[in-house]
Amino acid sequence: MQTPQSGQIPGILIQSLYETDFYAWTQEQAKLLKHREWSQIDLPNLIEEIESLGKQQRAELRNRLSILIGHLLKWEYQVSKRSRSWVNTICIQRIDLLELLKENPSLKPYLQEALQTAYIKGMALASGETNLPRKTFPENCPYVLEDIFSEAFYPGEPATDDVME
């Protein structure tokens, strides 16, 4: 079977391409958009993918926030096991979250809504990695967003030089 040239792909083949070779479909859609070939565009799938991109950014925010919260909980509730690795994870997650918010400022109003979901996942992470029962941790997130994002915030006791070195 020959592959048609750009601009010559019939609608049925575009649909098939969407299902069988997503990357090729994206490249074809980009070409069609650049050349303003509106009638050739796979509009239903294009709309779905654009909506999906927004959902992915929200999911990325929740995921990074849950990892950060999980490590803050580990820091607070398993004092004897504090490590440089935990400090690094906390630091990197903060940087990545701030970068994500800088690139997607319209996600900022979603932060408060995402906090409880992220806390539940963070609590599961902390419980699983520390072997502490979930009931060890508060039912609701004990941290406010301002503290979560503050590079100086380490719940309980601050990061000491011996852990940082």
N, C-alpha and C positions, 0 to 999 in steps of 0.2 A: 504494500500500500504506500503510495506516495504521500508525502506531507505537503499540503497546499502552502503556497507562499502567503505572507502577511497580507491581510485584506481580502483574501480569497477563501477564507475558512467559512463554510456554511454554518448556520446556527446549530444544527444537530452535531456537527463535528466539534464545535466549541464546547457544547455541553459535555460531550464525551471526553474532550481534553480536560475539562474541569475535574472530571471524575477519575481520570487515569494518569494525568501528569499535571499536577497543580502548578508546579513551577513554570512549565511551558505555557499554561493558561494565563498566569500572571504576566508573563512577558508579552504574550499576544494582546492582552487587554491594555497594557501600557502602550504598545505600538498603536493600537486602535485609538486610544485616547489622544496620543500625541498628534496623530494625523486627522483627528476630529471625524473619525468614521463612526458616527453615532449609531447608525443602523446596524452595525456589525457587533457592537458591544453586547456582552452577555450581562445585561443589566440586573436581572434578579440575583445572580450569583455575586456580581460585583457589589451590590448593595449589602448582601449578607456578609461578605468579607470585610467591608468597611466597618459595619457594625461590630463585627467580631474583633477587629483591631482595637476598638475602644474598650471592649470587654477585657481584652488581654492586658491592657494597661491597668485597669482596675484590679485584675487578678494579680498582676505583678506587684502592685502597691500592697495588697493584702498579704501576699506571700512574704515579701521583704519585711513588712511590719511584724508578721507572726514570728519570723526567725529572730528578729531583734528582740521582741518581747520574750520569746523563749529563752534567749541568752541572758536577758536582764533578770528573769526569774531564777535561772540557774545561778547567776551571780549572787542574788539575794538569799536563796534558800540552800545553797550548798557551798558555804563559805570555805570549807576545808579543801575544796577541789578547784578553787579559782585558778585560772591559768592565763598565760599570755595569749593563748589561742582564743579564749573567750573574749578577752579585751579586743583582739584583732577582729573577730567576727562582729562584735558590737560596733566597732569603729567603721568597718567596711559596710555593714548594713545601713548605718546612719548616712554615710557618704552616698551610697547607691540610692537610698530613699530621697535624699535631698536633690540628687541629680534627676531622678525620675520626676519629682515635683517641679523642678526648674524647667524640664523639657515639656511637661504637661501641667501647667499651672491650674487648669480647670479641674484637676483631681483634688485640689486642696479642700474644697467643701465636702468631699467624700470621705476625708480622713476620719472624722468623728464617727461616721457610720461604719467604716471599715474596722475601727478600733476593737469593737466587741468580738467580731468574727476572728480578727487576727489574734486577739487574746485567747480565745478558745483553742485555736491551733497552736499558739505559742505555749499554752499551758500543757497541751498534749506532748509537744516537743520536749519541754522541760521535764515532764513526768517520765517520759520514755527514756531520756538520756541520763536522768539522775536516779531512777528507780524509786522516786518519791511518789506516794499516792497522790492522785489528782486533788483529793480533799485537803492536801497540804496547802494548796494555793487558794487565794481568795476567789470567790465566785465571779466577781467582776474585776476588771482590770484596775489594779491599784495605782497605775501610773497615768499621769496626764500627758497629753501629746507634747507639750512644751518640754517636759522632762525627758521623754523618750527621745526627742531629737537633740537634746543638749549633750554636747561632747563631754561635759563635766559630770553628767549624771550617771552614777552607779549606785543602785539602791542598796541600802544598808551601809556599807562602808565604801569609800572611794577606792579607785584602783591605786595601789601603792607602787612605788618604784621597783620593788622586788618582783612584782608580777609583770610590770611593764618592760623590764630589762631582759 
